[in-house]
């Protein structure tokens, strides 16, 4: 996960969260130490361009799956 020492866009961080979520859902061998909490935290760093609320809805989806 990016520790903000790298200057990457909020779009990149959000896309990385979506990819990490997919790896968790598939129980991928490449998920490393990914967790739903890390997905949520990373996705929240990409909320600045969420005019339609789709990114917030993604976070709610991850929270729901985490609770299952």
PDB file as gemmi writes it, atoms N, CA and C in Angstrom:
CRYST1    1.000    1.000    1.000  90.00  90.00  90.00 P 1                      
ATOM      1  N   UNK A   1       0.847  -1.184   0.000  1.00  0.00           N  
ATOM      2  CA  UNK A   1       0.000   0.000   0.000  1.00  0.00           C  
ATOM      3  C   UNK A   1       0.888   1.240   0.000  1.00  0.00           C  
ATOM      4  N   UNK A   2       0.414   2.245  -0.687  1.00  0.00           N  
ATOM      5  CA  UNK A   2       1.156   3.495  -0.787  1.00  0.00           C  
ATOM      6  C   UNK A   2       1.140   4.221   0.557  1.00  0.00           C  
ATOM      7  N   UNK A   3       2.291   4.671   0.996  1.00  0.00           N  
ATOM      8  CA  UNK A   3       2.369   5.377   2.267  1.00  0.00           C  
ATOM      9  C   UNK A   3       2.420   6.891   2.070  1.00  0.00           C  
ATOM     10  N   UNK A   4       1.998   7.337   0.886  1.00  0.00           N  
ATOM     11  CA  UNK A   4       1.939   8.753   0.505  1.00  0.00           C  
ATOM     12  C   UNK A   4       3.310   9.371   0.322  1.00  0.00           C  
ATOM     13  N   UNK A   5       4.393   8.589   0.385  1.00  0.00           N  
ATOM     14  CA  UNK A   5       5.699   9.111   0.009  1.00  0.00           C  
ATOM     15  C   UNK A   5       5.794   9.204  -1.503  1.00  0.00           C  
ATOM     16  N   UNK A   6       5.003   8.373  -2.191  1.00  0.00           N  
ATOM     17  CA  UNK A   6       4.944   8.423  -3.644  1.00  0.00           C  
ATOM     18  C   UNK A   6       3.855   9.398  -4.036  1.00  0.00           C  
ATOM     19  N   UNK A   7       4.132  10.199  -5.029  1.00  0.00           N  
ATOM     20  CA  UNK A   7       3.150  11.177  -5.481  1.00  0.00           C  
ATOM     21  C   UNK A   7       2.293  10.559  -6.577  1.00  0.00           C  
ATOM     22  N   UNK A   8       1.297   9.790  -6.179  1.00  0.00           N  
ATOM     23  CA  UNK A   8       0.374   9.192  -7.134  1.00  0.00           C  
ATOM     24  C   UNK A   8      -0.991   9.847  -6.959  1.00  0.00           C  
ATOM     25  N   UNK A   9      -1.780   9.805  -8.017  1.00  0.00           N  
ATOM     26  CA  UNK A   9      -3.075  10.480  -8.001  1.00  0.00           C  
ATOM     27  C   UNK A   9      -4.091   9.735  -7.129  1.00  0.00           C  
ATOM     28  N   UNK A  10      -5.122  10.449  -6.763  1.00  0.00           N  
ATOM     29  CA  UNK A  10      -6.203   9.822  -5.998  1.00  0.00           C  
ATOM     30  C   UNK A  10      -6.900   8.771  -6.862  1.00  0.00           C  
ATOM     31  N   UNK A  11      -6.952   8.994  -8.167  1.00  0.00           N  
ATOM     32  CA  UNK A  11      -7.536   7.999  -9.070  1.00  0.00           C  
ATOM     33  C   UNK A  11      -6.745   6.698  -9.030  1.00  0.00           C  
ATOM     34  N   UNK A  12      -5.422   6.816  -9.001  1.00  0.00           N  
ATOM     35  CA  UNK A  12      -4.565   5.628  -8.946  1.00  0.00           C  
ATOM     36  C   UNK A  12      -4.781   4.882  -7.635  1.00  0.00           C  
ATOM     37  N   UNK A  13      -4.852   5.604  -6.539  1.00  0.00           N  
ATOM     38  CA  UNK A  13      -5.078   4.968  -5.237  1.00  0.00           C  
ATOM     39  C   UNK A  13      -6.418   4.251  -5.203  1.00  0.00           C  
ATOM     40  N   UNK A  14      -7.453   4.892  -5.757  1.00  0.00           N  
ATOM     41  CA  UNK A  14      -8.766   4.265  -5.765  1.00  0.00           C  
ATOM     42  C   UNK A  14      -8.753   3.010  -6.640  1.00  0.00           C  
ATOM     43  N   UNK A  15      -8.132   3.089  -7.797  1.00  0.00           N  
ATOM     44  CA  UNK A  15      -8.051   1.923  -8.688  1.00  0.00           C  
ATOM     45  C   UNK A  15      -7.292   0.785  -8.012  1.00  0.00           C  
ATOM     46  N   UNK A  16      -6.256   1.111  -7.260  1.00  0.00           N  
ATOM     47  CA  UNK A  16      -5.504   0.087  -6.529  1.00  0.00           C  
ATOM     48  C   UNK A  16      -6.383  -0.576  -5.473  1.00  0.00           C  
ATOM     49  N   UNK A  17      -7.251   0.203  -4.829  1.00  0.00           N  
ATOM     50  CA  UNK A  17      -8.172  -0.359  -3.836  1.00  0.00           C  
ATOM     51  C   UNK A  17      -9.154  -1.323  -4.492  1.00  0.00           C  
ATOM     52  N   UNK A  18      -9.655  -0.962  -5.667  1.00  0.00           N  
ATOM     53  CA  UNK A  18     -10.578  -1.834  -6.389  1.00  0.00           C  
ATOM     54  C   UNK A  18      -9.885  -3.137  -6.768  1.00  0.00           C  
ATOM     55  N   UNK A  19      -8.647  -3.034  -7.251  1.00  0.00           N  
ATOM     56  CA  UNK A  19      -7.890  -4.239  -7.616  1.00  0.00           C  
ATOM     57  C   UNK A  19      -7.628  -5.116  -6.395  1.00  0.00           C  
ATOM     58  N   UNK A  20      -7.282  -4.503  -5.275  1.00  0.00           N  
ATOM     59  CA  UNK A  20      -7.031  -5.251  -4.049  1.00  0.00           C  
ATOM     60  C   UNK A  20      -8.291  -5.976  -3.588  1.00  0.00           C  
ATOM     61  N   UNK A  21      -9.429  -5.315  -3.725  1.00  0.00           N  
ATOM     62  CA  UNK A  21     -10.707  -5.930  -3.355  1.00  0.00           C  
ATOM     63  C   UNK A  21     -10.969  -7.163  -4.219  1.00  0.00           C  
ATOM     64  N   UNK A  22     -10.710  -7.044  -5.496  1.00  0.00           N  
ATOM     65  CA  UNK A  22     -10.875  -8.185  -6.391  1.00  0.00           C  
ATOM     66  C   UNK A  22      -9.983  -9.353  -6.014  1.00  0.00           C  
ATOM     67  N   UNK A  23      -8.757  -9.059  -5.623  1.00  0.00           N  
ATOM     68  CA  UNK A  23      -7.841 -10.119  -5.200  1.00  0.00           C  
ATOM     69  C   UNK A  23      -8.345 -10.802  -3.942  1.00  0.00           C  
ATOM     70  N   UNK A  24      -8.902 -10.038  -3.023  1.00  0.00           N  
ATOM     71  CA  UNK A  24      -9.452 -10.631  -1.803  1.00  0.00           C  
ATOM     72  C   UNK A  24     -10.653 -11.510  -2.115  1.00  0.00           C  
ATOM     73  N   UNK A  25     -11.531 -11.037  -2.992  1.00  0.00           N  
ATOM     74  CA  UNK A  25     -12.720 -11.812  -3.330  1.00  0.00           C  
ATOM     75  C   UNK A  25     -12.361 -13.146  -3.976  1.00  0.00           C  
ATOM     76  N   UNK A  26     -11.313 -13.149  -4.778  1.00  0.00           N  
ATOM     77  CA  UNK A  26     -10.901 -14.371  -5.464  1.00  0.00           C  
ATOM     78  C   UNK A  26      -9.919 -15.196  -4.637  1.00  0.00           C  
ATOM     79  N   UNK A  27      -9.543 -14.689  -3.464  1.00  0.00           N  
ATOM     80  CA  UNK A  27      -8.537 -15.333  -2.629  1.00  0.00           C  
ATOM     81  C   UNK A  27      -7.270 -15.610  -3.442  1.00  0.00           C  
ATOM     82  N   UNK A  28      -6.830 -14.588  -4.148  1.00  0.00           N  
ATOM     83  CA  UNK A  28      -5.696 -14.672  -5.052  1.00  0.00           C  
ATOM     84  C   UNK A  28      -4.396 -14.979  -4.315  1.00  0.00           C  
ATOM     85  N   UNK A  29      -3.535 -15.722  -4.981  1.00  0.00           N  
ATOM     86  CA  UNK A  29      -2.198 -15.980  -4.441  1.00  0.00           C  
ATOM     87  C   UNK A  29      -1.378 -14.694  -4.371  1.00  0.00           C  
ATOM     88  N   UNK A  30      -1.797 -13.667  -5.080  1.00  0.00           N  
ATOM     89  CA  UNK A  30      -1.044 -12.410  -5.168  1.00  0.00           C  
ATOM     90  C   UNK A  30      -1.578 -11.321  -4.245  1.00  0.00           C  
ATOM     91  N   UNK A  31      -2.496 -11.678  -3.352  1.00  0.00           N  
ATOM     92  CA  UNK A  31      -3.087 -10.656  -2.476  1.00  0.00           C  
ATOM     93  C   UNK A  31      -2.150 -10.210  -1.358  1.00  0.00           C  
ATOM     94  N   UNK A  32      -1.092 -10.937  -1.141  1.00  0.00           N  
ATOM     95  CA  UNK A  32      -0.098 -10.585  -0.110  1.00  0.00           C  
ATOM     96  C   UNK A  32      -0.798 -10.380   1.236  1.00  0.00           C  
ATOM     97  N   UNK A  33      -0.616  -9.218   1.856  1.00  0.00           N  
ATOM     98  CA  UNK A  33      -1.197  -8.962   3.182  1.00  0.00           C  
ATOM     99  C   UNK A  33      -2.443  -8.082   3.094  1.00  0.00           C  
ATOM    100  N   UNK A  34      -3.127  -8.122   1.954  1.00  0.00           N  
ATOM    101  CA  UNK A  34      -4.324  -7.311   1.759  1.00  0.00           C  
ATOM    102  C   UNK A  34      -5.437  -7.708   2.730  1.00  0.00           C  
ATOM    103  N   UNK A  35      -6.163  -6.726   3.198  1.00  0.00           N  
ATOM    104  CA  UNK A  35      -7.325  -6.942   4.056  1.00  0.00           C  
ATOM    105  C   UNK A  35      -8.433  -5.995   3.608  1.00  0.00           C  
ATOM    106  N   UNK A  36      -9.643  -6.270   4.033  1.00  0.00           N  
ATOM    107  CA  UNK A  36     -10.747  -5.370   3.706  1.00  0.00           C  
ATOM    108  C   UNK A  36     -10.530  -3.998   4.334  1.00  0.00           C  
ATOM    109  N   UNK A  37      -9.951  -3.962   5.508  1.00  0.00           N  
ATOM    110  CA  UNK A  37      -9.659  -2.673   6.151  1.00  0.00           C  
ATOM    111  C   UNK A  37      -8.674  -1.856   5.319  1.00  0.00           C  
ATOM    112  N   UNK A  38      -7.678  -2.511   4.743  1.00  0.00           N  
ATOM    113  CA  UNK A  38      -6.715  -1.802   3.896  1.00  0.00           C  
ATOM    114  C   UNK A  38      -7.381  -1.297   2.619  1.00  0.00           C  
ATOM    115  N   UNK A  39      -8.292  -2.088   2.059  1.00  0.00           N  
ATOM    116  CA  UNK A  39      -9.030  -1.650   0.873  1.00  0.00           C  
ATOM    117  C   UNK A  39      -9.820  -0.386   1.198  1.00  0.00           C  
ATOM    118  N   UNK A  40     -10.526  -0.400   2.306  1.00  0.00           N  
ATOM    119  CA  UNK A  40     -11.342   0.746   2.711  1.00  0.00           C  
ATOM    120  C   UNK A  40     -10.467   1.980   2.937  1.00  0.00           C  
ATOM    121  N   UNK A  41      -9.391   1.802   3.648  1.00  0.00           N  
ATOM    122  CA  UNK A  41      -8.496   2.930   3.930  1.00  0.00           C  
ATOM    123  C   UNK A  41      -7.927   3.518   2.643  1.00  0.00           C  
ATOM    124  N   UNK A  42      -7.485   2.657   1.737  1.00  0.00           N  
ATOM    125  CA  UNK A  42      -6.911   3.130   0.481  1.00  0.00           C  
ATOM    126  C   UNK A  42      -7.972   3.792  -0.386  1.00  0.00           C  
ATOM    127  N   UNK A  43      -9.162   3.216  -0.450  1.00  0.00           N  
ATOM    128  CA  UNK A  43     -10.238   3.804  -1.257  1.00  0.00           C  
ATOM    129  C   UNK A  43     -10.625   5.183  -0.740  1.00  0.00           C  
ATOM    130  N   UNK A  44     -10.598   5.365   0.552  1.00  0.00           N  
ATOM    131  CA  UNK A  44     -10.960   6.663   1.127  1.00  0.00           C  
ATOM    132  C   UNK A  44      -9.986   7.761   0.714  1.00  0.00           C  
ATOM    133  N   UNK A  45      -8.754   7.401   0.357  1.00  0.00           N  
ATOM    134  CA  UNK A  45      -7.803   8.416  -0.101  1.00  0.00           C  
ATOM    135  C   UNK A  45      -8.124   8.876  -1.523  1.00  0.00           C  
ATOM    136  N   UNK A  46      -9.054   8.199  -2.187  1.00  0.00           N  
ATOM    137  CA  UNK A  46      -9.421   8.561  -3.543  1.00  0.00           C  
ATOM    138  C   UNK A  46     -10.810   9.142  -3.668  1.00  0.00           C  
ATOM    139  N   UNK A  47     -11.334   9.718  -2.614  1.00  0.00           N  
ATOM    140  CA  UNK A  47     -12.702  10.227  -2.623  1.00  0.00           C  
ATOM    141  C   UNK A  47     -12.850  11.654  -3.147  1.00  0.00           C  
ATOM    142  N   UNK A  48     -11.771  12.315  -3.472  1.00  0.00           N  
ATOM    143  CA  UNK A  48     -11.879  13.724  -3.841  1.00  0.00           C  
ATOM    144  C   UNK A  48     -12.570  13.951  -5.182  1.00  0.00           C  
ATOM    145  N   UNK A  49     -12.660  12.942  -6.035  1.00  0.00           N  
ATOM    146  CA  UNK A  49     -13.337  13.092  -7.332  1.00  0.00           C  
ATOM    147  C   UNK A  49     -14.536  12.150  -7.381  1.00  0.00           C  
ATOM    148  N   UNK A  50     -15.498  12.367  -6.503  1.00  0.00           N  
ATOM    149  CA  UNK A  50     -16.635  11.452  -6.383  1.00  0.00           C  
ATOM    150  C   UNK A  50     -17.948  12.218  -6.510  1.00  0.00           C  
ATOM    151  N   UNK A  51     -18.111  12.914  -7.623  1.00  0.00           N  
ATOM    152  CA  UNK A  51     -19.288  13.755  -7.829  1.00  0.00           C  
ATOM    153  C   UNK A  51     -20.600  12.975  -7.765  1.00  0.00           C  
ATOM    154  N   UNK A  52     -20.607  11.753  -8.257  1.00  0.00           N  
ATOM    155  CA  UNK A  52     -21.834  10.956  -8.300  1.00  0.00           C  
ATOM    156  C   UNK A  52     -21.975   9.979  -7.132  1.00  0.00           C  
ATOM    157  N   UNK A  53     -20.982   9.898  -6.268  1.00  0.00           N  
ATOM    158  CA  UNK A  53     -21.061   9.039  -5.094  1.00  0.00           C  
ATOM    159  C   UNK A  53     -20.706   7.580  -5.337  1.00  0.00           C  
ATOM    160  N   UNK A  54     -20.186   7.269  -6.533  1.00  0.00           N  
ATOM    161  CA  UNK A  54     -19.862   5.875  -6.842  1.00  0.00           C  
ATOM    162  C   UNK A  54     -18.723   5.332  -5.983  1.00  0.00           C  
ATOM    163  N   UNK A  55     -17.770   6.160  -5.675  1.00  0.00           N  
ATOM    164  CA  UNK A  55     -16.638   5.691  -4.860  1.00  0.00           C  
ATOM    165  C   UNK A  55     -17.087   5.429  -3.422  1.00  0.00           C  
ATOM    166  N   UNK A  56     -17.938   6.283  -2.909  1.00  0.00           N  
ATOM    167  CA  UNK A  56     -18.474   6.048  -1.561  1.00  0.00           C  
ATOM    168  C   UNK A  56     -19.313   4.768  -1.537  1.00  0.00           C  
ATOM    169  N   UNK A  57     -20.037   4.527  -2.613  1.00  0.00           N  
ATOM    170  CA  UNK A  57     -20.824   3.302  -2.710  1.00  0.00           C  
ATOM    171  C   UNK A  57     -19.919   2.077  -2.736  1.00  0.00           C  
ATOM    172  N   UNK A  58     -18.772   2.168  -3.410  1.00  0.00           N  
ATOM    173  CA  UNK A  58     -17.807   1.069  -3.402  1.00  0.00           C  
ATOM    174  C   UNK A  58     -17.329   0.790  -1.985  1.00  0.00           C  
ATOM    175  N   UNK A  59     -17.038   1.838  -1.234  1.00  0.00           N  
ATOM    176  CA  UNK A  59     -16.581   1.662   0.150  1.00  0.00           C  
ATOM    177  C   UNK A  59     -17.672   0.985   0.977  1.00  0.00           C  
ATOM    178  N   UNK A  60     -18.929   1.378   0.786  1.00  0.00           N  
ATOM    179  CA  UNK A  60     -20.036   0.720   1.499  1.00  0.00           C  
ATOM    180  C   UNK A  60     -20.125  -0.757   1.123  1.00  0.00           C  
ATOM    181  N   UNK A  61     -19.891  -1.063  -0.147  1.00  0.00           N  
ATOM    182  CA  UNK A  61     -19.890  -2.456  -0.598  1.00  0.00           C  
ATOM    183  C   UNK A  61     -18.797  -3.260   0.103  1.00  0.00           C  
ATOM    184  N   UNK A  62     -17.598  -2.704   0.180  1.00  0.00           N  
ATOM    185  CA  UNK A  62     -16.490  -3.405   0.845  1.00  0.00           C  
ATOM    186  C   UNK A  62     -16.812  -3.595   2.322  1.00  0.00           C  
ATOM    187  N   UNK A  63     -17.381  -2.580   2.960  1.00  0.00           N  
ATOM    188  CA  UNK A  63     -17.749  -2.704   4.378  1.00  0.00           C  
ATOM    189  C   UNK A  63     -18.788  -3.814   4.569  1.00  0.00           C  
ATOM    190  N   UNK A  64     -19.717  -3.917   3.633  1.00  0.00           N  
ATOM    191  CA  UNK A  64     -20.734  -4.969   3.715  1.00  0.00           C  
ATOM    192  C   UNK A  64     -20.104  -6.344   3.581  1.00  0.00           C  
ATOM    193  N   UNK A  65     -19.236  -6.506   2.608  1.00  0.00           N  
ATOM    194  CA  UNK A  65     -18.564  -7.807   2.412  1.00  0.00           C  
ATOM    195  C   UNK A  65     -17.705  -8.142   3.626  1.00  0.00           C  
ATOM    196  N   UNK A  66     -17.055  -7.144   4.161  1.00  0.00           N  
ATOM    197  CA  UNK A  66     -16.220  -7.367   5.357  1.00  0.00           C  
ATOM    198  C   UNK A  66     -17.075  -7.911   6.502  1.00  0.00           C  
ATOM    199  N   UNK A  67     -18.309  -7.435   6.604  1.00  0.00           N  
ATOM    200  CA  UNK A  67     -19.198  -7.843   7.688  1.00  0.00           C  
ATOM    201  C   UNK A  67     -19.820  -9.225   7.517  1.00  0.00           C  
ATOM    202  N   UNK A  68     -19.666  -9.808   6.344  1.00  0.00           N  
ATOM    203  CA  UNK A  68     -20.268 -11.137   6.103  1.00  0.00           C  
ATOM    204  C   UNK A  68     -19.510 -12.242   6.792  1.00  0.00           C  
TER     205      UNK A  68                                                      
END                                                                             
